[in-house]
Each structure stands twice: as C-alpha cells, then as structure tokens.
Amino acid sequence: MTRRGALLFAAMSVIWGIPYLLIRIAVRDLDPAIVVLGRTTVGALVLLPFALRIGAFGAVIARWRIVLVYTAVELAAPWWLLTDAERHVSSSLAGLLIAAVPLIGAALGLALGHDERLGLARATGLGLGLLGVVALLGVDVGDIGAWPLVEILLTALGYAIGPVIVTRRLSDLPSITTNTVVLGIAAAGFVVPSLLRLPSAAPAAAAVWSVLALGVVCTALAFVLFFALIAEVGPARATVITYVNPAVALAAGVLVLGEPVTTGMLVGFPLILLGSFLATRRGTQRVSAAALPEAP
C-alpha cells in the first residue's frame, strides 16, 4: 500500500472498530430502534450539505426500488439486528463475529462469478483469519442464547450482500448522495418504532454522546474515508479492515467496559493479523469510489 492507503486503512480500522463499544453503551438506556434512528439521522444531516453540492438526487431516486432493497439489506436490518443483539452480547464478541464478512463476501463472489479471483495467498489469509476468529471465541457464550448470535451472523450476511448490490446496480451513482438518501430512508423507517419505545426517563449522557459519535464519526466520516480507501488500495484490501476491526473492538471492550480477556483472544490476535497480511498480498487495484461499503 501507499502511505496514504496505509493511513486510511488504519483510520478505518479504528473508526469501524469502536461502533460496537458505542452501541453497547447506548443500549443501556435506549431502545435499539432509537439508537438506529439517532445514528442514521445524524449521519444523513452531516452528509446532506456535501450531497446537495454534488447533486444527482434525481438519479438516485429514479432507482428507488433497488435503493430500498439496498437500504434494508445493508443498513436498516443489519444495524437494528446488531444493536438489538448487543443488549445481550458483549461488544467484543459482536465485533469478532462480524469478522465473518470477508469470508461470506468471498463465497458470494465465487458463487456469482465475480471478476476477482480468490488466489492462494488470499484464500490462505482468509482461512487464517477465520481460525483467528474461532480462537477468539474462546469465551463462554452458553448463557447468551442463540438468537443474539444469529442476529449478528445475519448482520454479517447483510454486510456481505450489500456491496454486491452496489457493484451490479448502483456503482455509477455518486456515493455521498446515495448514502445520504439511504440514511434518510432508514431514519424515516425508524421514526414510528422509536416513538413507541421512548424511555421513561432521560437517558444518561454517555448514551446520548455514543449515538452522536455513531452518527458523525462511525457513519458520515466513515463513509467518506472508506470510499477514499477503496479508490486508493482496491476493494480486496479495503474489505480486510473487517479483520482488524474486531481487534479494535476487543481492545475497546476490555479497556473501557472491563470485558474479559481469554487465552483464545491472545491466540486469535496473531492469526487475524497474519491472515490480514496474506489476504492483502494482491496487485494494486483501483475502482470507482462510488462503491458502497459494508458498515458496522
């Protein structure tokens, strides 16, 4: 990678590694629907001035059917599922399970005849990354229940399917404008559920600040930086941040929330880092920054 690509990669690894911590803090006082409403509304409002400058709202709205599908598959459903799951699952575990996104994405790419060949190095890296995730799951999940874990895996599936929709149907549209519309649609969809689940008392300041950070940093800023990362290093390398994000999520959960450190975590970290290195050993690729990312 170039120095700029490495800096963007590092920034996105952190920015999309901390949402799990912020969500875990927010759901202590707020219903998942309210958290998603706040995040999408703030994100849309931050991006709106840039989208107005770019324009092309008509082109995005003209494809309203596929835009609605993308909104549901990549953003609305996954964000609610992940937020709801974190009422019962630690932020660390949630971040680790989302690391399955590149594996699901690679499987979808092969099944759909994607033009990017898997290759021995990338296959080995993805395999080692999966082993790292398995090792990191050296925590007791017996008391959590099956549904929260299923919610997180469904989130990972949505994150993997979303980019396929973009590549095939939305890649020629301005990314900022598309994201603004998508966030606005998602926000509108969560208004009524949020009104039905208003808290009986004022939420703690930490919950409010967490939602604001989710909207400004982990949504609006993250989208802009991720598009730049895709254009700089290519989609194959860009998606590997989902292997580094769990490491950041784990560290944040341990340091801020006092979540436990296990032997599996200590073994899993090196495997994830090695898998990330091998999975990024590909020739430099440059694609349109219009491609939309998966968003934790």
Secondary structure, DSSP 8 states (H G I E B T S, - for coil): --HHHHHHHHHHHHHTTSHHHHHHHHTTTS-HHHHHHHHHHHHHHHHHHHHHHH--HHHHHHTHHHHHHHIIIIIIHHHHHHHHHTTTS-HHHHHHHGGGHHHHHHHHHHHTT-SS---HHHHHHHHHHHHHHHHHT-S--TTT-HHHHHHHHHHHHHHHHHHHHIIIIITTS-HHHHHHHHHHHHHHHTHHHHHTT--SS---HHHHHHHHHHHIIIIIIHHHHHHHHHHHH-HHHHTTHHHHHHHHHHHHHHHHH-----HHHHHHHHHHHHHHHHHT-S------TT------
